[in-house]
Amino acid sequence: MAHIVLVISGGIAAYRALDVARMLRRDGHHITPVMTAAAQEFVTPLSVEVLCGAPVHHQLFSSTDDSAIDHIALARSADCLLCCPATANLMARMAHGMADDLATTVLLATRAPILLAPAMNVRMWDHPATRDNLVLLTQRGVNIIEPEEGEMACGEYGVGRLSSPEHIAAAVRACLSPHKKPLTGRHALVTAGPTVEPIDPVRFLSNHSSGLQGYAVAKALAQLGAAVTLVSGPVSLTTPENVTRINVQTAQQMKEACISALPADIAVCVAAVSDWRPKHVSVVKNKKGTSSLAPIDLVENPDILRDLCHIGAQRPSLVVGFAAETDHVLKHAQEKRRKKGCEWLLANDVSQGVFGQESNRVHFITEDTIEDWPTMSKEALAMQLAQKIASFFHQQDTQ
């Protein structure tokens, strides 16, 4: 069976690492525990040693038996490294390549897969610095076991509780399966960018969407193993790695491309689709100053998000929409989610300028909850959404 290095960092959730160790040993794996100094304030090394069945390593430099297995040997011998719990401090040090104790040195020196099970206060989890560190770590191939929502030891409520020991053990098992990522085997359909509705051969109706958020979502889903089809309006962006891109111009073309891409497990509609198009398109340029210039009659475009939610047997298991609002953001977004029929909707206030910017701030809305996500980079937001999607399917698979 596998050799797992279990890194326990400081936090009230440290004691739950003992349950994870028990489950992994039951699977037949060999566990080598590494504890930070802060972790030893929450759980005793003796308890960890008994549950792991191996001595605890905690000092980077030591003249005792603790140095019998040095940090390089630990890093090389591991088939997998699990950090449970992973504090905001430890993740920040990892993201910036620091190696000032045994735990961070082993994490920096290893070439084995790394899994982090974060646990912290909701405000720390939501902080832009933490979100950006998560993006950096994920881009480097680190697997994040997303924390759960609930009441915390400090009395606050929100996302930040350590995931369940069963979920963590399952993530380790999946990691030890070669090339297995949380969304492997899933097909994701993502729309991005604006649509363009021609008035004549020169002019058109469109909007300010840059496509940055939609492309970031496609990239994040691909990094978690999904096969991603990106249906994109006209933007000047590079196609993310391992993403299949379909270029379109109009809303009707985008709808047809989305239908053709089905079946899909996931649909994330980020594109800013033009609500209307000209009823008649002139075959020649409309000249300025023409006294007989006719008014432009508009007709409604297809509602791609609503259509994907009501397409019948080919409906994706999870449909996610985006809503750009300028006033009464939550009220309008909640109404939109109900009318469209999607499971989740992310709404933002674009009255202050979001299009083309590197950061975004959204309300994450479901049937039962509203989460106010802090301002973060669009890549960090995309990864947070992708991890929620992975958790959604993990829960489906384990029910």
C-alpha positions as CSV (number, residue, x, y, z in Angstrom):
1,M,0.0,0.0,0.0
2,A,1.0,3.7,-0.1
3,H,3.3,5.7,2.1
4,I,1.5,8.9,3.2
5,V,3.2,11.8,5.0
6,L,0.6,13.4,7.2
7,V,1.4,17.0,8.0
8,I,-0.6,18.4,10.9
9,S,-0.5,22.2,11.3
10,G,-1.8,24.3,14.2
11,G,-5.5,24.8,14.7
12,I,-8.5,23.6,16.7
13,A,-9.2,21.1,14.0
14,A,-5.9,19.3,14.5
15,Y,-7.5,16.6,16.6
16,R,-9.6,15.5,13.6
17,A,-6.4,14.5,11.8
18,L,-6.4,11.5,14.2
19,D,-9.6,10.2,12.7
20,V,-8.2,10.6,9.2
21,A,-5.1,8.7,10.1
22,R,-7.2,5.9,11.6
23,M,-9.2,5.6,8.3
24,L,-6.1,5.6,6.1
25,R,-4.3,3.0,8.3
26,R,-7.5,0.9,8.0
27,D,-7.0,1.0,4.2
28,G,-3.5,-0.5,4.8
29,H,-1.5,2.7,4.2
30,H,1.7,3.5,6.1
31,I,1.4,6.9,7.8
32,T,4.4,9.1,8.8
33,P,3.3,12.1,10.9
34,V,4.9,15.5,10.8
35,M,3.7,18.1,13.2
36,T,4.3,21.9,13.3
37,A,5.1,23.5,16.6
38,A,1.7,25.1,16.7
39,A,0.0,21.7,16.1
40,Q,1.6,20.4,19.3
41,E,-0.4,23.0,21.3
42,F,-3.6,21.4,20.2
43,V,-2.9,17.7,20.1
44,T,-0.1,15.7,21.8
45,P,2.6,14.0,19.7
46,L,2.0,10.8,21.7
47,S,-1.6,10.7,20.6
48,V,-0.6,11.2,17.0
49,E,2.1,8.5,17.2
50,V,-0.3,6.0,18.6
51,L,-3.0,6.6,16.0
52,C,-0.5,6.7,13.1
53,G,1.6,3.8,14.3
54,A,4.8,5.7,13.6
55,P,7.0,8.2,15.4
56,V,6.2,11.9,15.0
57,H,8.7,14.1,13.2
58,H,8.8,17.8,14.0
59,Q,12.3,19.2,14.1
60,L,14.2,20.3,11.0
61,F,17.5,20.2,12.8
62,S,18.0,17.7,15.6
63,S,20.7,15.6,17.2
64,T,18.1,13.0,18.4
65,D,16.5,10.1,16.6
66,D,14.1,12.5,15.1
67,S,16.7,13.3,12.4
68,A,17.0,9.6,11.4
69,I,14.6,10.4,8.5
70,D,15.6,13.8,7.2
71,H,13.4,16.1,5.2
72,I,14.7,15.0,1.8
73,A,14.2,11.3,2.7
74,L,10.7,12.1,3.9
75,A,9.9,14.0,0.7
76,R,11.2,11.3,-1.5
77,S,9.6,8.3,0.3
78,A,6.1,9.7,0.2
79,D,3.5,8.5,-2.4
80,C,1.3,11.4,-1.2
81,L,1.4,14.2,1.3
82,L,-1.7,15.2,3.2
83,C,-1.8,18.5,5.2
84,C,-4.7,18.2,7.7
85,P,-5.6,20.8,8.8
86,A,-3.9,23.3,6.6
87,T,-3.9,26.8,8.2
88,A,-3.9,30.1,6.3
89,N,-0.4,30.6,7.6
90,L,0.9,27.3,6.2
91,M,-0.8,27.8,2.8
92,A,0.7,31.3,2.6
93,R,4.2,30.0,3.3
94,M,3.7,27.2,0.8
95,A,2.5,29.6,-1.9
96,H,5.6,31.8,-1.5
97,G,8.1,28.9,-1.3
98,M,9.1,29.3,2.3
99,A,10.8,26.4,4.1
100,D,11.5,27.5,7.7
101,D,10.4,24.3,9.5
102,L,10.2,20.6,8.8
103,A,6.7,20.7,7.5
104,T,7.2,23.4,4.9
105,T,10.6,22.0,3.9
106,V,9.1,18.6,3.2
107,L,6.2,20.2,1.3
108,L,8.7,22.2,-0.8
109,A,11.0,19.3,-1.4
110,T,8.5,16.6,-2.5
111,R,7.5,15.7,-6.0
112,A,4.6,13.6,-4.7
113,P,1.0,14.7,-4.9
114,I,0.0,17.2,-2.2
115,L,-3.5,17.5,-0.7
116,L,-4.5,20.4,1.6
117,A,-7.5,20.2,3.9
118,P,-7.9,23.9,5.0
119,A,-9.5,24.9,8.3
120,M,-9.8,28.4,9.5
121,N,-12.2,31.2,10.4
122,V,-14.6,32.2,7.7
123,R,-13.1,35.7,7.4
124,M,-9.6,34.3,6.9
125,W,-10.9,31.8,4.3
126,D,-12.7,34.6,2.4
127,H,-9.7,37.0,2.6
128,P,-8.4,38.0,-0.9
129,A,-4.8,37.0,0.2
130,T,-6.0,33.5,1.1
131,R,-8.0,33.2,-2.2
132,D,-5.0,34.3,-4.2
133,N,-2.7,31.8,-2.4
134,L,-5.2,29.0,-3.2
135,V,-5.0,29.9,-6.9
136,L,-1.2,29.8,-6.9
137,L,-1.2,26.5,-5.1
138,T,-3.8,25.0,-7.4
139,Q,-2.0,26.2,-10.5
140,R,1.1,24.3,-9.2
141,G,-1.0,21.1,-8.9
142,V,-1.8,21.1,-5.2
143,N,-5.2,19.5,-4.5
144,I,-7.5,21.4,-2.2
145,I,-10.1,19.6,-0.1
146,E,-12.6,22.4,0.2
147,P,-13.8,23.2,3.8
148,E,-17.4,22.9,4.8
149,E,-19.9,25.5,6.0
150,G,-21.1,25.5,9.6
151,E,-20.6,26.8,13.1
152,M,-17.0,27.3,14.1
153,A,-15.2,27.0,17.4
154,C,-15.0,30.8,17.6
155,G,-18.8,31.0,17.4
156,E,-19.0,32.4,13.9
157,Y,-20.9,30.7,11.1
158,G,-19.6,30.2,7.5
159,V,-17.3,28.3,5.2
160,G,-14.0,27.3,6.9
161,R,-14.7,24.2,8.9
162,L,-12.4,21.2,8.1
163,S,-14.0,18.8,5.7
164,S,-15.3,15.6,7.2
165,P,-12.7,12.8,7.8
166,E,-14.6,10.6,5.4
167,H,-14.4,13.2,2.7
168,I,-10.6,13.8,3.3
169,A,-9.9,10.0,3.3
170,A,-11.8,9.7,0.0
171,A,-9.8,12.5,-1.5
172,V,-6.6,10.8,-0.6
173,R,-7.8,7.5,-2.1
174,A,-8.7,9.4,-5.3
175,C,-5.3,11.1,-5.4
176,L,-3.5,7.7,-5.1
177,S,-5.4,6.6,-8.2
178,P,-3.1,7.6,-11.1
179,H,-4.1,10.8,-12.9
180,K,-7.4,11.1,-10.9
181,K,-8.7,14.6,-10.3
182,P,-12.0,15.5,-8.7
183,L,-13.7,16.4,-12.0
184,T,-12.1,13.7,-14.1
185,G,-14.8,12.1,-16.3
186,R,-17.0,15.1,-16.2
187,H,-17.9,17.3,-19.2
188,A,-18.3,21.0,-18.5
189,L,-19.9,23.5,-20.9
190,V,-18.8,27.1,-20.3
191,T,-20.0,30.2,-22.1
192,A,-17.9,33.4,-22.1
193,G,-17.5,36.8,-23.6
194,P,-20.1,39.0,-25.3
195,T,-22.3,38.3,-28.3
196,V,-22.5,40.6,-31.3
197,E,-25.8,41.3,-33.1
198,P,-25.3,42.9,-36.5
199,I,-27.4,45.9,-37.6
200,D,-25.7,46.2,-41.0
201,P,-22.3,45.0,-42.4
202,V,-20.5,47.6,-40.2
203,R,-22.5,48.2,-37.0
204,F,-23.7,45.9,-34.3
205,L,-25.3,45.7,-30.8
206,S,-23.0,44.3,-28.1
207,N,-21.7,44.9,-24.6
208,H,-18.5,45.5,-22.6
209,S,-17.8,41.8,-21.6
210,S,-14.1,41.0,-21.8
211,G,-14.5,37.2,-21.4
212,L,-11.9,37.2,-18.5
213,Q,-14.2,35.6,-16.0
214,G,-15.6,32.9,-18.3
215,Y,-12.1,32.0,-19.5
216,A,-10.9,31.7,-15.9
217,V,-13.8,29.4,-15.1
218,A,-13.0,27.2,-18.1
219,K,-9.4,27.1,-17.0
220,A,-10.2,26.2,-13.4
221,L,-12.6,23.4,-14.4
222,A,-9.9,21.9,-16.7
223,Q,-7.3,22.1,-14.0
224,L,-9.6,20.0,-11.8
225,G,-9.9,17.3,-14.5
226,A,-13.1,18.2,-16.4
227,A,-13.3,18.0,-20.2
228,V,-14.2,21.6,-21.0
229,T,-16.1,23.0,-24.0
230,L,-15.8,26.8,-24.1
231,V,-18.3,28.5,-26.3
232,S,-16.9,32.0,-26.7
233,G,-18.1,35.3,-28.2
234,P,-15.5,37.5,-29.9
235,V,-12.7,38.3,-27.4
236,S,-8.9,38.7,-27.6
237,L,-8.0,35.9,-25.1
238,T,-5.8,32.8,-25.4
239,T,-7.7,29.5,-25.1
240,P,-6.9,27.9,-21.7
241,E,-4.9,24.7,-21.8
242,N,-6.9,21.4,-22.3
243,V,-10.0,23.4,-23.2
244,T,-11.9,23.0,-26.5
245,R,-13.0,26.4,-27.8
246,I,-15.9,27.1,-30.2
247,N,-16.0,30.7,-31.5
248,V,-19.4,32.3,-32.2
249,Q,-20.7,35.8,-32.9
250,T,-24.5,36.0,-32.2
251,A,-26.7,34.7,-29.4
252,Q,-28.4,32.3,-31.8
253,Q,-25.0,30.9,-32.8
254,M,-24.1,30.5,-29.1
255,K,-27.3,28.7,-28.3
256,E,-26.7,26.3,-31.3
257,A,-23.1,25.6,-30.2
258,C,-24.2,24.9,-26.6
259,I,-26.9,22.5,-27.7
260,S,-24.4,20.7,-30.0
261,A,-22.0,20.4,-27.1
262,L,-24.4,18.4,-25.0
263,P,-24.5,16.1,-23.2
264,A,-22.7,17.8,-20.3
265,D,-22.5,17.3,-16.6
266,I,-22.0,20.9,-15.8
267,A,-23.0,24.1,-17.6
268,V,-21.6,27.5,-16.4
269,C,-23.2,30.4,-18.3
270,V,-20.8,33.3,-17.9
271,A,-21.3,35.0,-21.3
272,A,-23.0,38.3,-21.5
273,V,-25.6,37.4,-24.1
274,S,-27.3,40.3,-25.9
275,D,-30.9,40.4,-24.8
276,W,-32.1,41.7,-28.2
277,R,-31.1,41.7,-31.8
278,P,-32.3,43.8,-34.8
279,K,-35.4,42.2,-36.4
280,H,-34.0,43.1,-39.9
281,V,-30.3,43.3,-40.8
282,S,-29.4,45.7,-43.6
283,V,-27.3,44.1,-46.4
284,V,-25.7,47.5,-47.0
285,K,-24.3,50.1,-44.6
286,N,-26.8,52.5,-43.3
287,K,-25.5,56.0,-44.3
288,K,-25.4,58.8,-41.8
289,G,-27.6,61.7,-42.8
290,T,-30.1,59.6,-44.7
291,S,-33.5,61.3,-44.1
292,S,-35.3,58.0,-44.7
293,L,-33.3,56.0,-42.1
294,A,-35.8,53.6,-40.6
295,P,-36.0,52.9,-36.8
296,I,-34.3,49.7,-35.7
297,D,-36.9,47.2,-34.5
298,L,-35.6,44.8,-31.9
299,V,-36.7,41.2,-31.1
300,E,-35.7,39.1,-28.1
301,N,-32.7,36.7,-28.3
302,P,-32.8,33.1,-27.1
303,D,-32.4,32.7,-23.3
304,I,-29.5,30.2,-23.3
305,L,-29.4,29.8,-19.5
306,R,-33.2,29.1,-19.3
307,D,-33.1,26.8,-22.3
308,L,-30.3,24.7,-20.8
309,C,-32.3,24.4,-17.6
310,H,-35.4,23.1,-19.4
311,I,-33.9,21.1,-22.2
312,G,-35.2,17.7,-20.9
313,A,-33.1,14.5,-20.8
314,Q,-29.9,16.3,-21.8
315,R,-30.1,18.8,-19.0
316,P,-26.8,19.1,-17.2
317,S,-26.9,17.9,-13.6
318,L,-25.6,21.3,-12.4
319,V,-26.4,24.6,-14.2
320,V,-24.7,27.7,-13.0
321,G,-25.6,31.2,-14.1
322,F,-24.0,34.7,-13.8
323,A,-26.0,37.9,-13.4
324,A,-24.6,41.4,-14.0
325,E,-26.8,43.9,-12.2
326,T,-26.7,47.6,-11.6
327,D,-29.4,48.0,-8.9
328,H,-31.2,45.9,-6.3
329,V,-28.6,43.2,-7.0
330,L,-29.7,40.5,-4.6
331,K,-33.4,40.9,-5.3
332,H,-33.0,40.8,-9.1
333,A,-30.5,37.9,-8.9
334,Q,-32.8,35.8,-6.7
335,E,-35.7,36.4,-9.1
336,K,-33.5,35.5,-12.0
337,R,-32.3,32.2,-10.5
338,R,-35.9,31.2,-9.9
339,K,-37.1,32.2,-13.3
340,K,-34.2,30.5,-15.2
341,G,-34.3,27.3,-13.1
342,C,-30.6,27.0,-12.4
343,E,-29.2,25.5,-9.2
344,W,-26.7,28.3,-8.6
345,L,-26.3,31.9,-9.7
346,L,-23.4,34.3,-9.1
347,A,-24.4,38.0,-9.2
348,N,-22.3,41.1,-9.2
349,D,-22.8,44.8,-9.3
350,V,-21.4,46.2,-12.6
351,S,-22.5,49.8,-11.9
352,Q,-19.0,50.6,-10.6
353,G,-17.2,48.9,-13.5
354,V,-16.3,45.2,-13.6
355,F,-15.9,44.5,-17.3
356,G,-12.3,44.2,-18.3
357,Q,-11.1,44.4,-14.7
358,E,-8.8,41.7,-13.1
359,S,-11.0,41.3,-10.0
360,N,-14.6,40.6,-9.2
361,R,-17.0,40.4,-6.3
362,V,-20.1,38.3,-6.3
363,H,-23.0,37.0,-4.3
364,F,-23.2,33.2,-4.6
365,I,-26.9,32.3,-4.5
366,T,-28.6,28.9,-4.2
367,E,-32.2,28.0,-3.4
368,D,-31.4,28.0,0.3
369,T,-28.4,30.2,0.9
370,I,-26.6,33.5,-0.1
371,E,-22.8,33.8,0.3
372,D,-21.2,37.1,-0.1
373,W,-17.8,36.4,-1.6
374,P,-15.2,39.1,-1.0
375,T,-13.4,41.0,-3.8
376,M,-10.8,38.6,-5.3
377,S,-9.1,38.0,-8.6
378,K,-11.2,36.5,-11.3
379,E,-9.0,33.5,-11.4
380,A,-9.4,33.0,-7.6
381,L,-13.1,33.3,-8.0
382,A,-13.1,30.8,-10.8
383,M,-11.2,28.3,-8.7
384,Q,-13.5,28.8,-5.7
385,L,-16.4,28.1,-8.0
386,A,-14.7,25.0,-9.5
387,Q,-14.0,23.6,-6.1
388,K,-17.7,24.0,-5.1
389,I,-18.6,22.2,-8.3
390,A,-16.2,19.4,-7.5
391,S,-17.7,19.1,-4.0
392,F,-21.2,19.0,-5.5
393,F,-20.4,16.0,-7.6
394,H,-18.4,14.3,-4.8
395,Q,-21.5,14.5,-2.6
396,Q,-23.6,13.1,-5.4
397,D,-21.2,10.2,-5.8
398,T,-21.1,9.3,-2.1
399,Q,-24.9,9.4,-1.5
